[in-house]
Amino acid sequence: MRPTLIALLLTFAAPAFAAPAPFFIWQSKLDGALTCAQTSPGDGWLRLGGAFRDAGCRVPY
């Protein structure tokens, strides 16, 4: 009973330690345009820099 209770408590406590994904600066291979996103916008983009805390890619981690 006790191990089951501990496992249950740890399961519910795990999300308390979760953090948002970082943002990165991406550059288009086609025209050099820049964008800020958490994941790649597609095949035609290169990751230039990161990681940032905000969606504007201004506050570094």
C-alpha angles and dihedrals in degrees: 000000000000096000089049091053092049091049090050093050092048091050092056093042096053097081089058088071096048119117131196119260116262123250123237135197112246127194125205116238089209104057107354095251116159129223137171118229142145094232134028114284088218146297095307095063134090124203108239105175148343173082106180132166098216136057090243092061092234105114112064122211 
